[in-house]
Amino acid sequence: MLSYSDTLELLYLCALKDIPVYGWEGWVGLPTGKLTHSKRYQGTVDLGSMSNESALAWLKQTVMRANREWQDQPEIEGGELLFCVEIDP
């Protein structure tokens, strides 16, 4: 699970190295330190049929939108929206 800024850095590196990305799902870091799936931010479907350039653009756009929404109205007060990005290592 990655923070918002780490997720953007990962997407940048994937673009730079042409590493295929397939999607993301949202997780919530709770104040207790535990993790749980986000109910509001499910992420994307498998983007494997898209070009990697298009998939990266879509991931970046949807991650940024989810983060903005979270900042305006968090799903869990005191929690942090985290991102699990599926890549082809």
N, C-alpha and C positions, 0 to 999 in steps of 0.2 A: 504494500500500500504506500502510495506516494502523496506528499502534500501537493498543493496546487503548483507552487513554484518548481518543485522537483519534477512534476509531470510535464510542465512546459519545457523544462530543460531536457527531459528524456525525448520529447517529441522533436526538439531541435536536433538532438544527436541522431535520432533515427532518420531525419531528413538528410543530415550531413553525410551519414554513412549508408544511406539507402537501405535501412533495416525495415522490413515489412512490419506494418502494424495492422491489427485485426479488430480492435475495439477497446472499450473500457467499461468498467462497472464501478458504481459508486459504493463506497464504504464509509462508515462513520466511526471516527475515533472518539470514544466516550471519555468524559472527565475522569473516570475510574481507571483508564488505561486499556479497557477492553475494546474490541472491534465488533461491529455488527454491519450487516448489509444495509445499505440505504434503501428505504422504501420509496422515497421520492425520486432519487437519482439512480435509475437502473442502468444508465449508460447507453451503449449502442449495440446493435446487432452485429453479427460477423461481417466485416467489411472486406473480406478476402476477395470478393469479386470486383472490387474497385482497384484502380491504379493506386500505387502506394502514395503518390503525390496527392491524389484526391482524398484518400483515406486519412492521411496526415492532416490535411486542411479541415476535413470534417471533424476529426477528433479534437483538434485545437479549438475549433469554433464551439463545439458542444461542451467541452471542458470549461472554456471561458464563460459560457452562458450559465452552466451549473454553478460555477463559483460565484458569479454575480448574484444569482438568485439566493444562494446560501448566505452570502453576506447581508442581503436585504432581509431575509427571513429564514434563519437556520431551522433545519428539520428537528434538531435536538439542541436545545439551549446549552451552551458550554461545550458542545461537541465540535469536531472538525471534519469537514468533508474531505475524504481521501479518495484516491483514484488507483484502480488496479488496471494497468494497461497491458493488453495482450500483444506481445511482439514475437517475431521469429528470430531467435537468438543466433 
